[in-house]
Amino acid sequence: MEMLLNENDIVVGASFTNGTIQDYINEEKTYGLLRHEETTVFWFLFNKIESTDDVKELYSHIIKEEHFIHDDHGEEIVLFNKKGDKKFEDLVKLIDDYLNDELG
């Protein structure tokens, strides 16, 4: 996985075989985008205690629609608005790998 940096050398995404991941794609910086082959999905991290109010508002809206949540000890990876055939479970693994690479 090759990390993508902004002008301040801060990780803002990554490219990998057959795809890319971005941390934020909207002005409010609440969610990102994952592209893998012909599938796209929006994603964000959610923590009931630490998330900002705008992320909490997004979360309350998303859980009313089609979504997938992977709970990793209190921090949730939330996926929504998926287009394509890839399974949510496969997509969340790519995000988890990205987050582990970013922190490692």
Secondary structure by P-SEA (a helix, b strand, c coil): cbbbbcccccccccccccccccccccccccccccccccbbbbcbbbbcccccaaaaaaaaaaaaccbbbbbccccccccccccccccaaaaaaaaaaaaaaaac
